[in-house]
Amino acid sequence: LELASKNGADREKLIKGVELVYAQLYSALKEEGLQKINALNQKFDPYKEEALLTEPAQNEAEDDIVCEELQKGYMLNNAVLRTSKVRIKKFKAEKGEQQ
């Protein structure tokens, strides 16, 4: 990467280099116990996820379900390194309805 940036490598080669470095680093960390947090379509877990946005849920069953992952979170040996940044669905009962 250093050589590519010094020699004015074209953008595509630089991006490819960054992707290769990421893949190698992720592979090495995965061997040490790194795991991605899989939050999408799961019940919101405040210990692993940070809800940045909400959107209306159509029914109570969708309440607190992660509908979009804005930034991937990671765990290392069951400890949270970085929470996932997510959008969740929130159900709001109509007046007169009970939750």
C-alpha distances in whole Angstrom, upper triangle without the diagonal:
4,5,5,6,9,10,11,9,12,12,12,9,7,9,10,6,7,10,10,9,12,14,13,14,17,18,18,20,22,24,25,26,24,26,25,29,30,32,33,37,38,40,38,38,37,36,33,33,33,35,34,36,39,41,44,45,48,50,50,48,45,45,42,40,36,36,32,29,27,25,24,26,25,27,27,30,32,31,30,26,26,29,28,29,32,34,38,41,44,48,50,54,56,59,62,60,59,56
4,5,5,6,9,10,10,13,14,15,12,10,13,13,10,11,14,13,12,15,17,16,16,20,21,21,22,25,26,26,29,27,28,28,31,33,35,36,40,40,43,41,40,39,38,35,35,35,37,36,38,41,43,47,48,51,52,52,51,48,48,44,43,39,39,35,32,30,27,27,28,27,29,29,32,34,33,31,28,28,31,30,31,34,37,40,44,47,50,53,56,59,61,64,62,61,58
4,6,5,6,9,8,12,13,15,11,10,13,14,11,12,16,15,14,17,19,18,19,22,23,23,25,27,28,29,31,29,31,31,34,36,38,38,42,43,45,44,43,43,41,38,38,38,40,39,41,44,46,49,50,53,55,55,53,50,50,47,45,42,41,37,34,32,30,30,31,30,33,32,35,37,36,35,31,31,34,34,34,37,40,43,46,49,53,55,59,61,64,67,65,64,61
4,6,5,6,5,8,10,11,8,7,10,11,8,11,14,13,13,16,18,18,19,21,23,23,25,27,28,29,31,29,30,30,33,34,36,36,40,41,44,42,42,41,40,37,37,37,38,37,39,42,43,47,48,50,52,53,51,48,48,45,43,40,39,35,32,30,28,28,30,30,32,32,35,37,36,34,31,30,33,32,33,35,37,41,44,47,51,53,57,59,62,65,62,62,59
4,6,5,6,9,9,12,10,7,11,12,10,11,15,15,14,17,19,19,19,22,24,24,25,28,29,30,32,29,31,30,33,34,36,36,40,41,43,41,41,40,39,36,36,35,37,35,37,40,42,46,47,50,52,52,51,47,47,44,43,39,38,34,32,29,27,27,29,29,32,32,35,37,36,34,30,29,32,31,31,34,36,40,43,46,50,52,56,58,61,63,61,61,58
4,6,8,11,13,15,13,11,14,16,13,15,18,18,17,20,22,22,22,25,27,27,28,31,32,33,35,32,34,33,36,38,39,40,43,45,47,45,44,44,42,40,39,39,40,39,41,44,46,49,51,53,55,56,54,51,51,48,46,43,42,38,35,33,31,31,32,32,35,35,38,40,38,37,33,32,35,35,35,37,40,43,47,50,53,55,59,61,64,67,65,65,61
4,6,9,12,14,11,11,14,15,14,16,19,18,18,21,23,23,24,27,28,28,30,32,34,34,36,34,36,35,38,39,41,41,45,46,48,46,46,46,45,42,41,41,42,41,42,45,47,51,52,54,57,57,56,52,53,50,48,44,43,39,37,34,32,33,34,34,37,37,40,42,41,39,35,35,37,37,37,39,41,45,48,51,55,57,61,63,65,68,66,66,63
4,6,9,11,10,9,13,14,13,15,18,18,18,21,23,23,24,26,28,29,30,32,34,35,37,34,35,34,37,38,39,39,43,44,46,45,45,44,44,40,39,39,40,38,40,43,44,48,49,52,54,55,53,50,50,48,46,42,41,37,34,32,30,31,33,33,36,37,40,42,40,38,35,34,36,35,35,37,39,43,46,49,52,54,58,60,63,66,64,64,61
4,6,8,6,6,10,11,10,12,15,15,16,18,20,21,22,24,26,27,28,30,32,33,35,32,33,32,34,35,37,37,40,42,45,43,43,43,42,39,38,38,39,37,39,42,43,46,48,50,52,53,51,48,49,46,44,40,39,35,33,31,29,29,32,32,35,35,38,40,39,37,34,33,35,34,33,35,38,41,44,47,51,53,57,59,62,64,62,62,59
4,6,6,6,9,10,11,13,15,16,17,19,20,22,23,25,26,28,29,30,32,34,35,32,33,31,34,34,36,35,39,40,43,42,42,42,42,38,37,37,38,36,37,40,41,44,45,47,50,51,49,46,47,44,42,38,37,33,31,29,28,28,31,32,35,35,39,40,39,37,34,32,34,33,32,34,36,39,42,45,49,51,54,56,59,62,60,60,57
4,6,5,6,9,10,11,12,14,15,17,18,20,21,22,24,26,27,28,31,32,33,30,30,28,31,31,32,32,35,37,40,38,39,39,38,35,34,33,34,32,33,36,37,40,42,44,46,47,46,42,43,41,38,35,33,29,27,25,24,25,28,28,32,33,36,37,36,34,31,29,31,29,29,30,32,36,38,42,45,47,51,53,56,58,56,56,53
4,5,5,6,9,10,11,12,14,15,16,18,20,21,22,25,26,27,29,31,31,28,28,27,29,30,31,30,34,36,38,37,38,38,38,34,33,33,34,32,33,36,37,40,41,43,45,46,45,41,42,40,37,34,32,28,26,25,24,24,27,28,31,32,35,36,36,33,31,29,31,29,28,30,32,35,38,41,44,47,50,52,55,58,56,56,53
4,5,5,6,9,10,11,12,14,15,17,18,20,21,23,24,25,27,29,30,28,28,27,30,30,32,32,35,37,40,39,39,39,38,35,34,35,36,34,35,38,39,42,43,45,48,48,46,43,44,42,39,35,34,31,28,27,25,25,27,28,31,31,34,36,35,33,30,29,31,30,30,32,34,37,40,43,46,49,53,55,58,60,58,58,55
4,5,5,6,9,10,11,12,14,16,17,18,20,21,23,24,26,27,29,26,27,25,28,29,31,31,34,36,38,37,37,37,36,33,32,32,33,32,33,36,37,41,42,44,46,47,45,42,43,40,38,34,33,29,27,25,23,23,25,26,28,29,32,34,33,31,28,27,29,27,27,30,32,35,38,41,45,47,51,53,56,59,57,56,53
4,5,5,6,9,10,11,12,14,15,16,18,20,21,22,25,26,27,24,24,22,25,26,27,27,30,32,35,33,34,34,33,30,29,29,30,29,30,33,34,37,38,41,43,43,42,38,39,36,34,30,29,25,23,21,20,20,22,23,26,27,30,31,31,28,26,24,26,24,24,26,28,32,35,38,41,44,47,50,53,55,53,53,50
4,5,5,6,9,10,11,12,14,15,16,19,20,21,23,25,26,23,23,22,25,26,28,27,31,32,35,34,34,35,34,31,30,31,32,31,32,35,36,39,40,42,44,44,42,39,40,37,35,31,30,27,24,23,21,21,23,23,26,27,30,31,31,29,26,25,27,25,26,28,30,33,36,39,43,46,49,51,54,57,54,54,51
4,5,5,6,9,10,11,12,14,15,17,18,20,22,23,25,22,23,22,25,26,29,29,32,34,36,35,35,35,34,31,30,31,33,32,33,36,37,41,41,44,46,46,44,41,42,39,36,33,32,28,26,24,22,21,23,23,25,25,28,30,30,28,25,25,27,26,27,29,31,35,38,41,44,47,51,53,56,59,56,56,52
4,5,5,6,9,10,10,12,14,15,16,18,20,21,22,20,20,19,22,24,26,26,30,31,33,32,32,32,31,27,27,27,29,28,30,33,34,38,38,41,43,43,41,38,38,35,33,29,29,25,22,21,18,18,20,20,22,23,26,28,27,25,22,21,23,22,23,25,28,31,34,38,41,44,47,50,53,55,53,52,49
4,6,5,6,9,10,10,12,14,15,16,18,20,21,18,18,17,20,21,23,24,27,28,31,30,30,30,29,26,25,26,28,27,29,31,33,36,36,39,40,41,39,36,36,34,31,27,27,23,21,20,17,16,18,18,21,21,25,26,26,24,21,21,22,21,22,24,27,30,33,36,39,42,46,48,51,54,51,50,47
4,5,5,6,9,10,11,12,14,15,17,19,20,18,19,18,22,23,25,26,29,30,33,32,32,32,31,28,28,29,31,30,32,35,36,39,39,42,43,43,41,38,39,36,34,30,30,26,23,23,20,19,20,19,22,22,24,26,26,25,22,22,24,23,25,27,30,32,36,39,42,45,49,51,54,57,54,53,50
4,5,5,6,8,10,11,12,14,16,17,19,16,18,18,21,23,25,26,30,30,33,32,31,31,30,26,26,28,30,29,32,34,36,39,40,42,44,44,41,38,39,36,34,30,30,27,23,22,19,18,19,18,20,20,22,25,24,23,20,20,23,22,24,26,29,32,36,39,42,45,48,51,54,57,54,53,49
4,5,5,6,8,10,10,12,14,15,16,14,15,14,17,19,21,22,26,27,29,28,27,28,26,23,23,24,26,26,28,31,32,36,36,39,40,40,38,35,35,32,30,26,26,23,20,19,16,14,15,14,17,17,20,22,21,20,17,17,19,19,20,23,26,28,32,35,38,41,45,47,51,53,50,49,46
4,6,5,6,9,10,10,12,14,15,13,14,14,17,18,21,22,26,26,29,28,28,28,27,23,24,26,28,28,30,32,33,37,36,39,40,40,37,35,35,32,30,26,27,24,20,20,17,15,16,15,17,17,20,21,22,21,18,18,21,20,22,24,27,29,32,36,39,42,45,48,51,53,50,49,46
4,6,5,6,9,10,11,13,15,13,15,15,19,21,24,25,29,29,31,31,29,30,28,25,26,28,30,30,32,35,37,40,39,42,43,43,40,38,38,35,33,29,30,27,24,23,20,18,18,16,18,17,19,22,22,21,19,20,22,22,24,26,30,32,35,39,42,45,48,51,54,56,53,52,48
4,5,5,6,8,10,11,13,11,13,14,17,20,22,24,28,27,30,28,27,27,25,22,23,25,28,28,30,33,35,38,38,41,42,41,39,36,36,33,31,28,28,26,22,22,18,16,16,14,15,14,17,19,19,18,15,16,19,19,22,24,28,30,34,37,40,43,46,49,52,54,52,50,47
4,5,5,6,9,10,10,8,10,10,14,16,19,21,24,24,26,25,24,25,23,19,20,22,25,26,28,30,32,35,35,38,38,38,35,33,33,30,28,24,25,23,19,19,16,13,13,11,12,12,14,17,17,16,14,15,17,17,19,22,25,27,31,34,37,40,43,46,49,51,48,47,43
4,6,5,6,9,10,9,10,12,16,17,21,22,26,25,28,27,26,27,25,22,23,25,28,29,31,33,35,38,37,40,40,40,37,35,35,32,30,27,28,25,22,22,19,16,16,13,14,13,15,17,18,18,16,18,20,20,23,25,28,30,33,36,39,43,46,49,52,53,50,49,45
4,5,5,7,9,9,12,14,17,20,23,25,28,28,30,29,27,28,25,22,24,26,29,30,33,35,37,40,39,42,42,42,39,37,37,34,32,29,30,28,24,24,21,18,17,14,14,12,14,17,17,18,16,18,20,21,24,26,30,32,35,38,41,44,47,51,54,55,52,51,47
4,5,5,7,5,9,11,14,17,20,22,26,25,27,26,24,24,22,19,21,23,26,27,30,32,34,37,37,39,40,39,36,34,34,31,29,26,27,25,22,22,18,15,14,11,11,9,11,14,14,14,12,14,17,18,21,23,27,29,32,35,38,41,44,48,50,52,49,47,44
4,5,5,4,6,9,13,15,18,20,23,23,25,24,22,23,21,18,20,23,26,27,29,31,33,36,35,38,38,37,34,32,32,29,27,24,26,24,21,22,18,15,14,10,10,9,10,12,14,14,13,15,17,17,21,23,26,28,31,34,37,40,43,46,49,51,47,46,42
4,6,7,10,13,16,18,22,24,27,26,28,27,25,26,24,21,23,26,29,31,33,35,37,39,38,41,41,40,37,35,36,32,30,28,29,28,24,25,22,19,17,14,13,10,11,14,15,16,16,18,20,21,24,26,30,31,34,37,40,43,46,49,52,54,51,49,45
4,6,9,13,16,18,22,24,27,26,27,27,24,25,22,19,22,25,28,30,32,34,37,39,38,41,41,40,37,35,35,32,30,28,30,28,24,25,22,18,16,13,11,8,8,12,13,14,13,16,19,20,24,26,29,31,34,36,39,43,45,49,52,53,50,48,44
4,6,10,12,15,18,21,24,22,24,23,21,22,19,16,19,22,25,27,30,31,34,36,35,38,37,36,33,32,32,28,27,24,27,25,22,23,20,16,14,10,8,5,5,8,10,12,12,14,16,17,21,23,27,28,31,33,36,39,42,46,48,49,46,44,41
4,7,10,13,16,18,21,20,22,21,19,19,17,14,16,19,22,24,26,28,31,33,32,35,35,34,31,29,29,26,24,22,24,22,18,19,16,13,11,7,6,4,7,9,9,10,9,11,13,14,18,20,23,25,28,31,34,37,40,43,46,47,44,42,39
4,6,9,12,15,18,16,18,18,16,17,15,12,14,17,20,22,24,26,28,30,29,32,32,30,28,26,26,23,21,18,20,19,16,17,14,10,9,6,5,6,8,8,10,9,10,11,12,12,16,17,21,22,25,27,30,34,37,40,43,44,41,39,36
4,6,9,12,15,14,16,15,14,16,14,11,12,15,17,19,21,22,24,27,26,29,29,28,25,23,23,20,18,15,17,15,12,13,11,7,6,5,6,9,11,11,11,10,10,10,10,9,12,14,17,18,22,24,28,31,34,37,40,42,39,37,33
4,6,9,12,11,13,12,11,12,11,7,9,12,14,16,18,19,21,24,23,26,26,24,22,20,20,17,15,12,14,13,10,12,10,7,5,5,7,10,12,10,11,9,10,9,8,7,10,11,14,15,18,21,24,27,30,34,36,38,35,33,30
4,6,9,8,11,11,11,13,13,10,10,13,14,17,18,18,20,22,20,23,23,22,19,17,18,15,12,10,12,11,9,12,11,8,8,9,10,14,15,13,14,12,14,12,11,9,11,11,13,14,17,19,22,26,28,32,35,36,33,32,28
4,6,5,8,7,8,11,11,8,8,10,11,14,14,15,16,18,17,20,20,19,17,14,14,11,9,6,9,8,7,10,10,9,9,11,12,16,17,15,16,13,15,13,10,7,9,8,10,10,13,16,19,22,25,28,31,33,30,28,25
4,5,9,9,11,14,15,12,10,13,12,14,14,14,14,16,15,17,18,18,15,12,14,11,8,5,6,6,6,10,11,10,11,14,16,19,21,19,19,17,18,16,13,10,11,8,9,9,11,15,17,21,24,27,30,32,29,28,24
4,7,9,12,15,16,14,13,15,13,16,15,14,14,15,13,14,15,14,12,9,11,10,6,5,6,8,9,13,15,14,15,17,19,22,23,21,22,19,21,19,16,13,14,11,10,9,10,13,15,19,21,24,28,29,26,25,21
4,6,8,12,13,11,11,13,13,16,15,14,15,16,14,16,15,14,12,10,11,8,6,6,8,10,11,14,15,14,14,16,17,20,21,18,19,17,19,17,14,12,13,11,11,10,11,13,15,19,21,25,28,29,25,24,20
4,6,10,12,11,10,12,12,15,15,13,14,15,13,15,14,12,10,9,8,6,5,6,10,12,13,16,17,16,15,17,18,21,22,18,19,17,20,18,14,13,14,11,11,9,10,11,13,17,19,22,25,26,23,21,17
4,6,9,8,7,9,8,12,12,11,13,15,13,16,16,14,13,11,9,5,6,6,10,11,11,14,14,14,13,15,16,20,21,17,17,15,17,15,12,10,11,9,9,7,9,11,13,16,19,23,25,27,24,22,18
4,5,6,6,8,9,13,14,14,17,18,17,20,19,17,16,14,12,9,9,9,13,14,13,15,15,14,12,14,14,17,18,14,14,12,15,13,10,10,11,10,12,11,13,14,16,19,22,26,28,29,26,24,20
4,5,5,6,8,11,13,14,17,19,18,22,21,19,18,16,14,10,12,11,15,15,14,15,15,14,12,14,14,17,18,15,14,11,14,12,9,10,10,10,12,11,14,14,17,20,23,26,28,30,27,25,21
4,6,8,11,14,17,17,21,22,22,25,24,22,21,19,17,14,15,14,17,17,15,16,15,14,11,12,11,14,15,12,10,8,11,10,8,10,12,13,15,15,17,18,21,23,26,30,32,33,31,28,25
4,7,10,13,16,17,20,22,21,25,24,22,21,19,17,14,13,12,15,14,12,14,12,10,8,9,9,12,13,10,9,7,9,8,5,6,9,10,13,13,17,18,21,24,27,30,33,34,32,30,26
4,6,9,12,13,16,19,18,22,22,20,19,17,15,11,11,9,12,11,9,11,10,9,7,10,11,15,17,14,13,10,11,9,5,5,6,7,10,10,14,15,19,21,25,28,30,32,30,28,24
4,6,9,11,15,17,18,22,22,21,20,17,16,12,12,10,13,12,10,10,10,11,9,12,14,18,20,17,15,12,13,10,6,6,5,6,9,10,13,14,18,20,24,27,29,31,29,27,24
4,6,7,11,14,15,18,19,18,18,15,13,10,10,9,11,10,9,10,11,12,12,15,17,21,23,20,19,16,16,13,10,8,6,5,6,6,10,11,15,17,20,23,26,28,26,25,22
4,7,11,14,16,19,21,20,20,17,15,12,13,11,12,10,10,9,10,13,13,17,19,23,26,23,21,18,18,14,11,10,6,6,6,8,11,12,16,18,22,24,26,29,27,27,24
4,7,10,13,16,18,18,18,15,13,11,12,10,10,9,10,9,12,15,16,20,22,26,28,26,24,21,21,18,14,12,9,7,5,6,9,10,14,15,19,21,24,27,25,25,22
4,7,9,13,14,14,15,12,10,9,10,9,9,10,12,12,15,17,18,22,24,28,30,27,26,23,23,20,17,14,12,9,5,5,6,6,10,12,15,18,20,23,21,21,18
4,6,10,12,13,14,11,10,10,10,10,9,10,13,14,17,19,21,24,27,30,32,30,29,26,27,23,20,17,14,11,7,6,5,6,9,10,14,16,19,22,20,20,18
4,7,9,10,12,9,9,10,11,12,11,13,16,17,21,22,24,27,29,33,35,32,31,28,29,26,23,20,18,14,11,9,5,5,6,7,11,12,16,18,16,17,15
4,6,7,8,6,6,9,9,11,10,13,16,18,21,23,24,27,28,32,34,30,30,28,29,26,23,20,19,15,12,9,5,5,5,8,10,12,16,18,15,15,13
4,7,8,7,8,12,11,14,12,16,19,21,24,26,27,30,31,35,36,33,34,31,33,30,26,24,22,18,15,12,9,9,7,9,10,11,15,17,14,15,13
4,6,6,7,11,11,14,14,17,21,23,26,27,27,30,31,35,36,32,33,31,33,30,27,24,23,19,16,13,10,9,6,8,9,11,14,15,12,12,10
4,5,5,9,10,14,14,18,21,23,26,26,26,29,30,33,34,30,31,29,31,29,25,23,22,19,16,13,10,8,6,8,8,11,14,15,11,10,8
4,6,9,8,12,13,17,19,22,24,24,25,27,28,31,31,28,29,27,30,27,24,22,22,18,16,13,10,10,8,12,12,15,18,19,15,14,11
4,6,6,9,9,13,16,19,21,21,22,24,26,29,30,27,27,25,27,25,21,19,18,15,12,9,6,7,7,11,12,15,19,20,16,16,13
4,6,9,10,14,16,18,21,21,21,24,25,29,30,26,26,24,26,24,20,18,17,14,12,8,5,5,5,9,11,14,17,18,15,14,11
4,6,9,12,13,16,18,18,18,20,21,25,26,23,23,20,22,20,16,14,14,11,9,6,5,6,8,11,14,17,20,21,19,17,14
4,6,9,11,14,16,16,16,19,20,24,25,22,22,20,22,19,16,13,13,10,9,5,5,8,10,14,16,19,22,24,21,20,16
4,6,7,10,12,12,13,16,18,22,23,21,21,18,19,17,13,10,10,7,6,4,7,10,13,16,19,22,25,27,24,23,20
4,7,10,13,13,15,18,20,24,26,24,24,21,22,19,16,12,11,8,6,5,7,10,13,16,19,22,25,27,24,24,21
4,6,9,10,13,16,19,23,25,23,22,19,20,17,14,10,9,6,5,7,9,13,16,19,22,25,28,30,28,27,24
4,6,7,9,13,16,19,22,20,19,16,16,13,11,7,6,5,6,9,12,15,19,22,25,28,31,33,31,30,27
4,7,10,13,17,20,23,22,20,17,16,13,11,7,5,5,7,11,14,17,20,23,27,29,32,35,32,32,29
4,6,10,14,17,20,19,18,14,13,10,8,6,5,7,10,13,17,20,23,26,29,32,35,37,35,34,31
4,7,10,14,17,16,15,12,11,8,8,5,7,9,12,14,18,21,24,27,31,34,37,39,36,35,32
4,7,11,14,12,11,8,7,5,5,4,7,10,13,15,19,21,25,28,31,34,37,39,36,35,31
4,7,10,9,9,6,5,5,7,7,11,13,17,19,22,24,28,31,34,37,40,42,39,37,34
4,6,6,5,4,5,7,8,10,14,16,19,20,24,26,29,32,35,38,41,43,40,38,34
4,5,5,6,6,10,12,14,17,20,23,24,28,30,33,36,39,42,45,46,43,41,37
4,6,8,10,13,14,16,20,22,26,26,29,31,34,37,40,43,46,47,44,41,38
4,7,9,12,12,14,18,20,23,23,26,28,31,34,36,40,42,43,40,38,34
4,6,9,10,13,17,19,22,23,26,27,30,33,36,39,41,43,40,38,34
4,6,7,10,13,15,19,20,23,25,28,30,33,37,39,41,38,36,32
4,7,10,13,16,19,21,25,26,30,32,36,39,41,43,40,39,35
4,7,9,12,16,18,22,23,27,30,33,36,38,40,38,36,33
4,6,9,13,14,18,20,23,26,29,32,35,37,34,33,29
4,6,10,12,15,18,21,24,27,31,33,35,33,31,28
4,7,10,14,16,20,22,26,29,31,34,31,30,27
4,6,10,13,16,19,23,25,28,31,28,27,24
4,7,10,13,16,19,22,25,27,25,25,22
4,7,10,13,16,19,22,24,22,21,18
4,7,10,13,16,19,21,18,18,15
4,6,10,13,16,18,15,15,12
4,6,10,13,14,12,12,9
4,7,9,12,10,10,9
4,6,8,6,7,6
4,6,5,8,9
4,6,8,10
4,7,10
4,7
4
